[in-house]
Every structure is written in C-alpha cells, then in structure tokens.
C-alpha cells in the first residue's frame, strides 16, 4: 500500500487523517459532493436557456469589464 501525498491545507490534512483513522478511502467522493456537482453542471445551462440573448450579452459584458478592470 502506498502512502497518499499529505495535503498542505490544514482542513484537507485533518480530513485525510480522519479518513485514514476510520478506514475510509481519502480518494472516495461522498454522495453529497457528487449530487452537488451534478446540479452545478445543470444549473449553468438552465440559466442560459432561461435568459434572453440581450440579458446574456449584458451579463457577459459585465463579466468582461470586471476581468479587464485595472486594480486601484
């Protein structure tokens, strides 16, 4: 058995140690994580479908402005 790489983040390290101590697999995803990801993948497409082309354009324009805005 190979040892998994130790995470640097304290929260991830704690989770990893609990998984090891309880016999769980640190690589195993919980059903909550799987369901949340599934919903997230559907959400963007559903939102885009419900918006008009003008609304999508305005959202994209706002996002581009935020990305290219110079830091003050």
DOKOLGU-585212 format. One record per residue: residue in three letters; y negated, z, x negated of N, C-alpha, C, O in turn. Coordinates in pm, whole numbers. Each point is the difference from the previous one (the first is absolute). Example, Ala and Ser with C-alpha at 12.3 -4.5 7.8 and 13.67 -1.06 7.14 Angstrom:
2
<badren><rest>ALA</rest><n_yy>569</n_yy><n_zz>780</n_zz><n_xx>-1319</n_xx><ca_yy>-119</ca_yy><ca_zz>0</ca_zz><ca_xx>89</ca_xx><c_yy>-120</c_yy><c_zz>0</c_zz><c_xx>-90</c_xx><o_yy>2</o_yy><o_zz>66</o_zz><o_xx>-104</o_xx></badren>
<badren><rest>SER</rest><n_yy>-107</n_yy><n_zz>-138</n_zz><n_xx>139</n_xx><ca_yy>-119</ca_yy><ca_zz>6</ca_zz><ca_xx>-82</ca_xx><c_yy>-109</c_yy><c_zz>73</c_zz><c_xx>77</c_xx><o_yy>-111</o_yy><o_zz>17</o_zz><o_xx>-51</o_xx></badren>
END
This chain:
72
<badren><rest>UNK</rest><n_yy>118</n_yy><n_zz>0</n_zz><n_xx>-84</n_xx><ca_yy>-118</ca_yy><ca_zz>0</ca_zz><ca_xx>84</ca_xx><c_yy>-124</c_yy><c_zz>0</c_zz><c_xx>-88</c_xx><o_yy>-12</o_yy><o_zz>82</o_zz><o_xx>-91</o_xx></badren>
<badren><rest>UNK</rest><n_yy>-80</n_yy><n_zz>-173</n_zz><n_xx>117</n_xx><ca_yy>-123</ca_yy><ca_zz>-6</ca_zz><ca_xx>-77</ca_xx><c_yy>-107</c_yy><c_zz>85</c_zz><c_xx>67</c_xx><o_yy>-4</o_yy><o_zz>12</o_zz><o_xx>123</o_xx></badren>
<badren><rest>UNK</rest><n_yy>-80</n_yy><n_zz>45</n_zz><n_xx>-205</n_xx><ca_yy>-109</ca_yy><ca_zz>82</ca_zz><ca_xx>54</ca_xx><c_yy>-114</c_yy><c_zz>-90</c_zz><c_xx>46</c_xx><o_yy>-40</o_yy><o_zz>-91</o_zz><o_xx>-72</o_xx></badren>
<badren><rest>UNK</rest><n_yy>-13</n_yy><n_zz>117</n_zz><n_xx>193</n_xx><ca_yy>-113</ca_yy><ca_zz>-81</ca_zz><ca_xx>45</ca_xx><c_yy>-125</c_yy><c_zz>36</c_zz><c_xx>-81</c_xx><o_yy>-13</o_yy><o_zz>111</o_zz><o_xx>-49</o_xx></badren>
<badren><rest>UNK</rest><n_yy>-78</n_yy><n_zz>-207</n_zz><n_xx>37</n_xx><ca_yy>-124</ca_yy><ca_zz>22</ca_zz><ca_xx>-73</ca_xx><c_yy>-83</c_yy><c_zz>106</c_zz><c_xx>73</c_xx><o_yy>-13</o_yy><o_zz>-6</o_zz><o_xx>122</o_xx></badren>
<badren><rest>UNK</rest><n_yy>-43</n_yy><n_zz>101</n_zz><n_xx>-196</n_xx><ca_yy>-80</ca_yy><ca_zz>107</ca_zz><ca_xx>60</ca_xx><c_yy>-138</c_yy><c_zz>-52</c_zz><c_xx>36</c_xx><o_yy>-69</o_yy><o_zz>-56</o_zz><o_xx>-85</o_xx></badren>
<badren><rest>UNK</rest><n_yy>27</n_yy><n_zz>73</n_zz><n_xx>212</n_xx><ca_yy>-133</ca_yy><ca_zz>-45</ca_zz><ca_xx>38</ca_xx><c_yy>-108</c_yy><c_zz>90</c_zz><c_xx>-59</c_xx><o_yy>23</o_yy><o_zz>119</o_zz><o_xx>-23</o_xx></badren>
<badren><rest>UNK</rest><n_yy>-141</n_yy><n_zz>-174</n_zz><n_xx>-3</n_xx><ca_yy>-111</ca_yy><ca_zz>76</ca_zz><ca_xx>-55</ca_xx><c_yy>-75</c_yy><c_zz>77</c_zz><c_xx>108</c_xx><o_yy>-53</o_yy><o_zz>108</o_zz><o_xx>-26</o_xx></badren>
<badren><rest>UNK</rest><n_yy>47</n_yy><n_zz>-163</n_zz><n_xx>146</n_xx><ca_yy>-70</ca_yy><ca_zz>65</ca_zz><ca_xx>109</ca_xx><c_yy>74</c_yy><c_zz>128</c_zz><c_xx>39</c_xx><o_yy>122</o_yy><o_zz>-1</o_zz><o_xx>16</o_xx></badren>
<badren><rest>UNK</rest><n_yy>-196</n_yy><n_zz>111</n_zz><n_xx>-1</n_xx><ca_yy>62</ca_yy><ca_zz>130</ca_zz><ca_xx>29</ca_xx><c_yy>74</c_yy><c_zz>-1</c_zz><c_xx>133</c_xx><o_yy>108</o_yy><o_zz>58</o_zz><o_xx>10</o_xx></badren>
<badren><rest>UNK</rest><n_yy>-163</n_yy><n_zz>-123</n_zz><n_xx>92</n_xx><ca_yy>65</ca_yy><ca_zz>-4</ca_zz><ca_xx>131</ca_xx><c_yy>129</c_yy><c_zz>-81</c_zz><c_xx>-5</c_xx><o_yy>101</o_yy><o_zz>41</o_zz><o_xx>58</o_xx></badren>
<badren><rest>UNK</rest><n_yy>-104</n_yy><n_zz>-153</n_zz><n_xx>-125</n_xx><ca_yy>120</ca_yy><ca_zz>-81</ca_zz><ca_xx>-13</ca_xx><c_yy>106</c_yy><c_zz>71</c_zz><c_xx>-83</c_xx><o_yy>120</o_yy><o_zz>-10</o_zz><o_xx>27</o_xx></badren>
<badren><rest>UNK</rest><n_yy>-164</n_yy><n_zz>83</n_zz><n_xx>-130</n_xx><ca_yy>93</ca_yy><ca_zz>77</ca_zz><ca_xx>-83</ca_xx><c_yy>67</c_yy><c_zz>108</c_zz><c_xx>83</c_xx><o_yy>121</o_yy><o_zz>20</o_zz><o_xx>-10</o_xx></badren>
<badren><rest>UNK</rest><n_yy>-200</n_yy><n_zz>51</n_zz><n_xx>92</n_xx><ca_yy>56</ca_yy><ca_zz>106</ca_zz><ca_xx>84</ca_xx><c_yy>103</c_yy><c_zz>-57</c_zz><c_xx>97</c_xx><o_yy>107</o_yy><o_zz>57</o_zz><o_xx>18</o_xx></badren>
<badren><rest>UNK</rest><n_yy>-140</n_yy><n_zz>-170</n_zz><n_xx>44</n_xx><ca_yy>93</ca_yy><ca_zz>-64</ca_zz><ca_xx>93</ca_xx><c_yy>127</c_yy><c_zz>-41</c_zz><c_xx>-73</c_xx><o_yy>110</o_yy><o_zz>17</o_zz><o_xx>53</o_xx></badren>
<badren><rest>UNK</rest><n_yy>-125</n_yy><n_zz>-70</n_zz><n_xx>-172</n_xx><ca_yy>115</ca_yy><ca_zz>-43</ca_zz><ca_xx>-78</ca_xx><c_yy>90</c_yy><c_zz>120</c_zz><c_xx>-35</c_xx><o_yy>123</o_yy><o_zz>-10</o_zz><o_xx>9</o_xx></badren>
<badren><rest>UNK</rest><n_yy>-184</n_yy><n_zz>121</n_zz><n_xx>-47</n_xx><ca_yy>78</ca_yy><ca_zz>119</ca_zz><ca_xx>-35</ca_xx><c_yy>74</c_yy><c_zz>55</c_zz><c_xx>121</c_xx><o_yy>115</o_yy><o_zz>43</o_zz><o_xx>-11</o_xx></badren>
<badren><rest>UNK</rest><n_yy>-180</n_yy><n_zz>-43</n_zz><n_xx>127</n_xx><ca_yy>66</ca_yy><ca_zz>47</ca_zz><ca_xx>122</ca_xx><c_yy>117</c_yy><c_zz>-91</c_zz><c_xx>35</c_xx><o_yy>108</o_yy><o_zz>46</o_zz><o_xx>36</o_xx></badren>
<badren><rest>UNK</rest><n_yy>-130</n_yy><n_zz>-177</n_zz><n_xx>-48</n_xx><ca_yy>109</ca_yy><ca_zz>-95</ca_zz><ca_xx>27</ca_xx><c_yy>120</c_yy><c_zz>24</c_zz><c_xx>-91</c_xx><o_yy>114</o_yy><o_zz>-3</o_zz><o_xx>44</o_xx></badren>
<badren><rest>UNK</rest><n_yy>-142</n_yy><n_zz>27</n_zz><n_xx>-171</n_xx><ca_yy>108</ca_yy><ca_zz>24</ca_zz><ca_xx>-95</ca_xx><c_yy>71</c_yy><c_zz>131</c_zz><c_xx>32</c_xx><o_yy>123</o_yy><o_zz>8</o_zz><o_xx>-4</o_xx></badren>
<badren><rest>UNK</rest><n_yy>-202</n_yy><n_zz>97</n_zz><n_xx>35</n_xx><ca_yy>58</ca_yy><ca_zz>132</ca_zz><ca_xx>27</ca_xx><c_yy>84</c_yy><c_zz>1</c_zz><c_xx>127</c_xx><o_yy>100</o_yy><o_zz>71</o_zz><o_xx>7</o_xx></badren>
<badren><rest>UNK</rest><n_yy>-139</n_yy><n_zz>-148</n_zz><n_xx>93</n_xx><ca_yy>72</ca_yy><ca_zz>0</ca_zz><ca_xx>127</ca_xx><c_yy>109</c_yy><c_zz>-107</c_zz><c_xx>5</c_xx><o_yy>72</o_yy><o_zz>-10</o_zz><o_xx>100</o_xx></badren>
<badren><rest>UNK</rest><n_yy>-60</n_yy><n_zz>-68</n_zz><n_xx>-205</n_xx><ca_yy>104</ca_yy><ca_zz>-101</ca_zz><ca_xx>-5</ca_xx><c_yy>-40</c_yy><c_zz>-131</c_zz><c_xx>65</c_xx><o_yy>83</o_yy><o_zz>-90</o_zz><o_xx>13</o_xx></badren>
<badren><rest>UNK</rest><n_yy>-207</n_yy><n_zz>78</n_zz><n_xx>28</n_xx><ca_yy>-48</ca_yy><ca_zz>-124</ca_zz><ca_xx>59</ca_xx><c_yy>-29</c_yy><c_zz>-103</c_zz><c_xx>-107</c_xx><o_yy>-13</o_yy><o_zz>33</o_zz><o_xx>-118</o_xx></badren>
<badren><rest>UNK</rest><n_yy>5</n_yy><n_zz>-155</n_zz><n_xx>160</n_xx><ca_yy>-29</ca_yy><ca_zz>-107</ca_zz><ca_xx>-94</ca_xx><c_yy>-151</c_yy><c_zz>-22</c_zz><c_xx>-6</c_xx><o_yy>-62</o_yy><o_zz>-22</o_zz><o_xx>105</o_xx></badren>
<badren><rest>UNK</rest><n_yy>0</n_yy><n_zz>29</n_zz><n_xx>-222</n_xx><ca_yy>-144</ca_yy><ca_zz>-19</ca_zz><ca_xx>-9</ca_xx><c_yy>-45</c_yy><c_zz>-142</c_zz><c_xx>36</c_xx><o_yy>-117</o_yy><o_zz>-20</o_zz><o_xx>32</o_xx></badren>
<badren><rest>UNK</rest><n_yy>207</n_yy><n_zz>-78</n_zz><n_xx>-37</n_xx><ca_yy>-37</ca_yy><ca_zz>-137</ca_zz><ca_xx>31</ca_xx><c_yy>14</c_yy><c_zz>-33</c_zz><c_xx>148</c_xx><o_yy>-45</o_yy><o_zz>-106</o_zz><o_xx>45</o_xx></badren>
<badren><rest>UNK</rest><n_yy>106</n_yy><n_zz>195</n_zz><n_xx>30</n_xx><ca_yy>30</ca_yy><ca_zz>-26</ca_zz><ca_xx>140</ca_xx><c_yy>-127</c_yy><c_zz>18</c_zz><c_xx>86</c_xx><o_yy>-67</o_yy><o_zz>103</o_zz><o_xx>-10</o_xx></badren>
<badren><rest>UNK</rest><n_yy>36</n_yy><n_zz>-203</n_zz><n_xx>93</n_xx><ca_yy>-117</ca_yy><ca_zz>8</ca_zz><ca_xx>86</ca_xx><c_yy>37</c_yy><c_zz>66</c_zz><c_xx>132</c_xx><o_yy>107</o_yy><o_zz>-25</o_zz><o_xx>55</o_xx></badren>
<badren><rest>UNK</rest><n_yy>-196</n_yy><n_zz>109</n_zz><n_xx>-5</n_xx><ca_yy>27</ca_yy><ca_zz>66</ca_zz><ca_xx>127</ca_xx><c_yy>-21</c_yy><c_zz>-97</c_zz><c_xx>115</c_xx><o_yy>-68</o_yy><o_zz>-102</o_zz><o_xx>-15</o_xx></badren>
<badren><rest>UNK</rest><n_yy>125</n_yy><n_zz>133</n_zz><n_xx>128</n_xx><ca_yy>-14</ca_yy><ca_zz>-88</ca_zz><ca_xx>116</ca_xx><c_yy>-145</c_yy><c_zz>-4</c_zz><c_xx>47</c_xx><o_yy>-44</o_yy><o_zz>-101</o_zz><o_xx>56</o_xx></badren>
<badren><rest>UNK</rest><n_yy>-32</n_yy><n_zz>208</n_zz><n_xx>-76</n_xx><ca_yy>-141</ca_yy><ca_zz>3</ca_zz><ca_xx>38</ca_xx><c_yy>-78</c_yy><c_zz>-103</c_zz><c_xx>-80</c_xx><o_yy>-84</o_yy><o_zz>-72</o_zz><o_xx>55</o_xx></badren>
<badren><rest>UNK</rest><n_yy>110</n_yy><n_zz>65</n_zz><n_xx>-184</n_xx><ca_yy>-69</ca_yy><ca_zz>-95</ca_zz><ca_xx>-86</ca_xx><c_yy>34</c_yy><c_zz>-143</c_zz><c_xx>41</c_xx><o_yy>-87</o_yy><o_zz>-87</o_zz><o_xx>4</o_xx></badren>
<badren><rest>UNK</rest><n_yy>212</n_yy><n_zz>64</n_zz><n_xx>27</n_xx><ca_yy>44</ca_yy><ca_zz>-134</ca_zz><ca_xx>41</ca_xx><c_yy>-68</c_yy><c_zz>-41</c_zz><c_xx>130</c_xx><o_yy>-48</o_yy><o_zz>-112</o_zz><o_xx>13</o_xx></badren>
<badren><rest>UNK</rest><n_yy>45</n_yy><n_zz>205</n_zz><n_xx>85</n_xx><ca_yy>-64</ca_yy><ca_zz>-30</ca_zz><ca_xx>129</ca_xx><c_yy>-150</c_yy><c_zz>-24</c_zz><c_xx>-17</c_xx><o_yy>-55</o_yy><o_zz>-91</o_zz><o_xx>62</o_xx></badren>
<badren><rest>UNK</rest><n_yy>-11</n_yy><n_zz>171</n_zz><n_xx>-146</n_xx><ca_yy>-144</ca_yy><ca_zz>-15</ca_zz><ca_xx>-21</ca_xx><c_yy>-31</c_yy><c_zz>-136</c_zz><c_xx>-63</c_xx><o_yy>-95</o_yy><o_zz>-67</o_zz><o_xx>39</o_xx></badren>
<badren><rest>UNK</rest><n_yy>176</n_yy><n_zz>27</n_zz><n_xx>-136</n_xx><ca_yy>-22</ca_yy><ca_zz>-129</ca_zz><ca_xx>-64</ca_xx><c_yy>19</c_yy><c_zz>-114</c_zz><c_xx>99</c_xx><o_yy>-76</o_yy><o_zz>-97</o_zz><o_xx>1</o_xx></badren>
<badren><rest>UNK</rest><n_yy>180</n_yy><n_zz>109</n_zz><n_xx>82</n_xx><ca_yy>28</ca_yy><ca_zz>-102</ca_zz><ca_xx>99</ca_xx><c_yy>-118</c_yy><c_zz>-16</c_zz><c_xx>96</c_xx><o_yy>-41</o_yy><o_zz>-112</o_zz><o_xx>31</o_xx></badren>
<badren><rest>UNK</rest><n_yy>-13</n_yy><n_zz>223</n_zz><n_xx>15</n_xx><ca_yy>-115</ca_yy><ca_zz>-3</ca_zz><ca_xx>90</ca_xx><c_yy>-123</c_yy><c_zz>-57</c_zz><c_xx>-68</c_xx><o_yy>-77</o_yy><o_zz>-74</o_zz><o_xx>62</o_xx></badren>
<badren><rest>UNK</rest><n_yy>58</n_yy><n_zz>108</n_zz><n_xx>-189</n_xx><ca_yy>-114</ca_yy><ca_zz>-51</ca_zz><ca_xx>-75</ca_xx><c_yy>5</c_yy><c_zz>-151</c_zz><c_xx>-18</c_xx><o_yy>-103</o_yy><o_zz>-67</o_zz><o_xx>3</o_xx></badren>
<badren><rest>UNK</rest><n_yy>222</n_yy><n_zz>14</n_zz><n_xx>-21</n_xx><ca_yy>14</ca_yy><ca_zz>-144</ca_zz><ca_xx>-16</ca_xx><c_yy>-33</c_yy><c_zz>-73</c_zz><c_xx>129</c_xx><o_yy>-54</o_yy><o_zz>-111</o_zz><o_xx>-2</o_xx></badren>
<badren><rest>UNK</rest><n_yy>86</n_yy><n_zz>173</n_zz><n_xx>115</n_xx><ca_yy>-30</ca_yy><ca_zz>-63</ca_zz><ca_xx>129</ca_xx><c_yy>-147</c_yy><c_zz>14</c_zz><c_xx>36</c_xx><o_yy>-56</o_yy><o_zz>-88</o_zz><o_xx>65</o_xx></badren>
<badren><rest>UNK</rest><n_yy>-6</n_yy><n_zz>197</n_zz><n_xx>-108</n_xx><ca_yy>-136</ca_yy><ca_zz>33</ca_zz><ca_xx>42</ca_xx><c_yy>-104</c_yy><c_zz>-104</c_zz><c_xx>-37</c_xx><o_yy>-83</o_yy><o_zz>-36</o_zz><o_xx>83</o_xx></badren>
<badren><rest>UNK</rest><n_yy>86</n_yy><n_zz>-12</n_zz><n_xx>-205</n_xx><ca_yy>-99</ca_yy><ca_zz>-97</ca_zz><ca_xx>-46</ca_xx><c_yy>8</c_yy><c_zz>-131</c_zz><c_xx>78</c_xx><o_yy>-102</o_yy><o_zz>-56</o_zz><o_xx>39</o_xx></badren>
<badren><rest>UNK</rest><n_yy>222</n_yy><n_zz>9</n_zz><n_xx>-17</n_xx><ca_yy>17</ca_yy><ca_zz>-125</ca_zz><ca_xx>74</ca_xx><c_yy>-44</c_yy><c_zz>16</c_zz><c_xx>145</c_xx><o_yy>-62</o_yy><o_zz>-89</o_zz><o_xx>57</o_xx></badren>
<badren><rest>UNK</rest><n_yy>95</n_yy><n_zz>204</n_zz><n_xx>4</n_xx><ca_yy>-38</ca_yy><ca_zz>25</ca_zz><ca_xx>138</ca_xx><c_yy>-152</c_yy><c_zz>9</c_zz><c_xx>13</c_xx><o_yy>-57</o_yy><o_zz>-51</o_zz><o_xx>97</o_xx></badren>
<badren><rest>UNK</rest><n_yy>-7</n_yy><n_zz>114</n_zz><n_xx>-193</n_xx><ca_yy>-146</ca_yy><ca_zz>12</ca_zz><ca_xx>5</ca_xx><c_yy>-65</c_yy><c_zz>-137</c_zz><c_xx>-15</c_xx><o_yy>-93</o_yy><o_zz>-33</o_zz><o_xx>74</o_xx></badren>
<badren><rest>UNK</rest><n_yy>140</n_yy><n_zz>-47</n_zz><n_xx>-168</n_xx><ca_yy>-57</ca_yy><ca_zz>-132</ca_zz><ca_xx>-22</ca_xx><c_yy>18</c_yy><c_zz>-88</c_zz><c_xx>124</c_xx><o_yy>-87</o_yy><o_zz>-79</o_zz><o_xx>34</o_xx></badren>
<badren><rest>UNK</rest><n_yy>199</n_yy><n_zz>94</n_zz><n_xx>32</n_xx><ca_yy>27</ca_yy><ca_zz>-79</ca_zz><ca_xx>119</ca_xx><c_yy>-95</c_yy><c_zz>36</c_zz><c_xx>115</c_xx><o_yy>-38</o_yy><o_zz>-85</o_zz><o_xx>81</o_xx></badren>
<badren><rest>UNK</rest><n_yy>0</n_yy><n_zz>214</n_zz><n_xx>-75</n_xx><ca_yy>-85</ca_yy><ca_zz>46</ca_zz><ca_xx>110</ca_xx><c_yy>-148</c_yy><c_zz>-28</c_zz><c_xx>-23</c_xx><o_yy>-79</o_yy><o_zz>8</o_zz><o_xx>94</o_xx></badren>
<badren><rest>UNK</rest><n_yy>40</n_yy><n_zz>-42</n_zz><n_xx>-217</n_xx><ca_yy>-141</ca_yy><ca_zz>-25</ca_zz><ca_xx>-30</ca_xx><c_yy>-34</c_yy><c_zz>-148</c_zz><c_xx>16</c_xx><o_yy>84</o_yy><o_zz>-87</o_zz><o_xx>-20</o_xx></badren>
<badren><rest>UNK</rest><n_yy>-209</n_yy><n_zz>62</n_zz><n_xx>57</n_xx><ca_yy>-46</ca_yy><ca_zz>-139</ca_zz><ca_xx>8</ca_xx><c_yy>-29</c_yy><c_zz>-49</c_zz><c_xx>-142</c_xx><o_yy>-15</o_yy><o_zz>80</o_zz><o_xx>-91</o_xx></badren>
<badren><rest>UNK</rest><n_yy>7</n_yy><n_zz>-212</n_zz><n_xx>72</n_xx><ca_yy>-31</ca_yy><ca_zz>-53</ca_zz><ca_xx>-133</ca_xx><c_yy>-134</c_yy><c_zz>52</c_zz><c_xx>-54</c_xx><o_yy>-14</o_yy><o_zz>24</o_zz><o_xx>-120</o_xx></badren>
<badren><rest>UNK</rest><n_yy>-84</n_yy><n_zz>-6</n_zz><n_xx>209</n_xx><ca_yy>-130</ca_yy><ca_zz>51</ca_zz><ca_xx>-42</ca_xx><c_yy>10</c_yy><c_zz>144</c_zz><c_xx>-50</c_xx><o_yy>-62</o_yy><o_zz>37</o_zz><o_xx>-99</o_xx></badren>
<badren><rest>UNK</rest><n_yy>143</n_yy><n_zz>44</n_zz><n_xx>170</n_xx><ca_yy>18</ca_yy><ca_zz>140</ca_zz><ca_xx>-41</ca_xx><c_yy>72</c_yy><c_zz>8</c_zz><c_xx>-133</c_xx><o_yy>-36</o_yy><o_zz>81</o_zz><o_xx>-86</o_xx></badren>
<badren><rest>UNK</rest><n_yy>139</n_yy><n_zz>-164</n_zz><n_xx>67</n_xx><ca_yy>72</ca_yy><ca_zz>-2</ca_zz><ca_xx>-127</ca_xx><c_yy>-92</c_yy><c_zz>-42</c_zz><c_xx>-114</c_xx><o_yy>5</o_yy><o_zz>57</o_zz><o_xx>-109</o_xx></badren>
<badren><rest>UNK</rest><n_yy>-89</n_yy><n_zz>-155</n_zz><n_xx>136</n_xx><ca_yy>-94</ca_yy><ca_zz>-48</ca_zz><ca_xx>-101</ca_xx><c_yy>-99</c_yy><c_zz>110</c_zz><c_xx>-39</c_xx><o_yy>-31</o_yy><o_zz>17</o_zz><o_xx>-118</o_xx></badren>
<badren><rest>UNK</rest><n_yy>-19</n_yy><n_zz>56</n_zz><n_xx>216</n_xx><ca_yy>-95</ca_yy><ca_zz>108</ca_zz><ca_xx>-27</ca_xx><c_yy>66</c_yy><c_zz>111</c_zz><c_xx>-83</c_xx><o_yy>-61</o_yy><o_zz>53</o_zz><o_xx>-92</o_xx></badren>
<badren><rest>UNK</rest><n_yy>185</n_yy><n_zz>-18</n_zz><n_xx>125</n_xx><ca_yy>73</ca_yy><ca_zz>103</ca_zz><ca_xx>-75</ca_xx><c_yy>21</c_yy><c_zz>-47</c_zz><c_xx>-144</c_xx><o_yy>-17</o_yy><o_zz>78</o_zz><o_xx>-94</o_xx></badren>
<badren><rest>UNK</rest><n_yy>54</n_yy><n_zz>-205</n_zz><n_xx>77</n_xx><ca_yy>21</ca_yy><ca_zz>-55</ca_zz><ca_xx>-134</ca_xx><c_yy>-130</c_yy><c_zz>-2</c_zz><c_xx>-80</c_xx><o_yy>0</o_yy><o_zz>31</o_zz><o_xx>-119</o_xx></badren>
<badren><rest>UNK</rest><n_yy>-109</n_yy><n_zz>-66</n_zz><n_xx>184</n_xx><ca_yy>-130</ca_yy><ca_zz>-3</ca_zz><ca_xx>-66</ca_xx><c_yy>-39</c_yy><c_zz>140</c_zz><c_xx>-47</c_xx><o_yy>-48</o_yy><o_zz>17</o_zz><o_xx>-113</o_xx></badren>
<badren><rest>UNK</rest><n_yy>68</n_yy><n_zz>83</n_zz><n_xx>198</n_xx><ca_yy>-32</ca_yy><ca_zz>138</ca_zz><ca_xx>-35</ca_xx><c_yy>86</c_yy><c_zz>47</c_zz><c_xx>-118</c_xx><o_yy>-50</o_yy><o_zz>66</o_zz><o_xx>-92</o_xx></badren>
<badren><rest>UNK</rest><n_yy>178</n_yy><n_zz>-101</n_zz><n_xx>94</n_xx><ca_yy>90</ca_yy><ca_zz>39</ca_zz><ca_xx>-109</ca_xx><c_yy>-40</c_yy><c_zz>-66</c_zz><c_xx>-131</c_xx><o_yy>2</o_yy><o_zz>64</o_zz><o_xx>-105</o_xx></badren>
<badren><rest>UNK</rest><n_yy>-38</n_yy><n_zz>-193</n_zz><n_xx>110</n_xx><ca_yy>-41</ca_yy><ca_zz>-71</ca_zz><ca_xx>-121</ca_xx><c_yy>-128</c_yy><c_zz>60</c_zz><c_xx>-56</c_xx><o_yy>-14</o_yy><o_zz>15</o_zz><o_xx>-122</o_xx></badren>
<badren><rest>UNK</rest><n_yy>-79</n_yy><n_zz>20</n_zz><n_xx>209</n_xx><ca_yy>-125</ca_yy><ca_zz>62</ca_zz><ca_xx>-45</ca_xx><c_yy>29</c_yy><c_zz>133</c_zz><c_xx>-68</c_xx><o_yy>-59</o_yy><o_zz>30</o_zz><o_xx>-105</o_xx></badren>
<badren><rest>UNK</rest><n_yy>148</n_yy><n_zz>49</n_zz><n_xx>162</n_xx><ca_yy>35</ca_yy><ca_zz>129</ca_zz><ca_xx>-59</ca_xx><c_yy>66</c_yy><c_zz>-18</c_zz><c_xx>-136</c_xx><o_yy>-26</o_yy><o_zz>77</o_zz><o_xx>-92</o_xx></badren>
<badren><rest>UNK</rest><n_yy>112</n_yy><n_zz>-179</n_zz><n_xx>79</n_xx><ca_yy>69</ca_yy><ca_zz>-24</ca_zz><ca_xx>-129</ca_xx><c_yy>-97</c_yy><c_zz>-42</c_zz><c_xx>-108</c_xx><o_yy>13</o_yy><o_zz>41</o_zz><o_xx>-115</o_xx></badren>
<badren><rest>UNK</rest><n_yy>-111</n_yy><n_zz>-124</n_zz><n_xx>150</n_xx><ca_yy>-90</ca_yy><ca_zz>-57</ca_zz><ca_xx>-99</ca_xx><c_yy>-128</c_yy><c_zz>80</c_zz><c_xx>-20</c_xx><o_yy>-82</o_yy><o_zz>-34</o_zz><o_xx>-85</o_xx></badren>
<badren><rest>UNK</rest><n_yy>65</n_yy><n_zz>140</n_zz><n_xx>164</n_xx><ca_yy>-120</ca_yy><ca_zz>82</ca_zz><ca_xx>-11</ca_xx><c_yy>-2</c_yy><c_zz>67</c_zz><c_xx>-138</c_xx><o_yy>101</o_yy><o_zz>53</o_zz><o_xx>-47</o_xx></badren>
<badren><rest>UNK</rest><n_yy>-216</n_yy><n_zz>-58</n_zz><n_xx>-16</n_xx><ca_yy>-12</ca_yy><ca_zz>63</ca_zz><ca_xx>-132</ca_xx><c_yy>-19</c_yy><c_zz>149</c_zz><c_xx>19</c_xx><o_yy>-68</o_yy><o_zz>45</o_zz><o_xx>92</o_xx></badren>
<badren><rest>UNK</rest><n_yy>131</n_yy><n_zz>32</n_zz><n_xx>-182</n_xx><ca_yy>-11</ca_yy><ca_zz>146</ca_zz><ca_xx>5</ca_xx><c_yy>-140</c_yy><c_zz>46</c_zz><c_xx>-37</c_xx><o_yy>-59</o_yy><o_zz>-49</o_zz><o_xx>-96</o_xx></badren>
<badren><rest>UNK</rest><n_yy>7</n_yy><n_zz>141</n_zz><n_xx>173</n_xx><ca_yy>-135</ca_yy><ca_zz>51</ca_zz><ca_xx>-30</ca_xx><c_yy>6</c_yy><c_zz>127</c_zz><c_xx>-79</c_xx><o_yy>-104</o_yy><o_zz>56</o_zz><o_xx>-34</o_xx></badren>
END
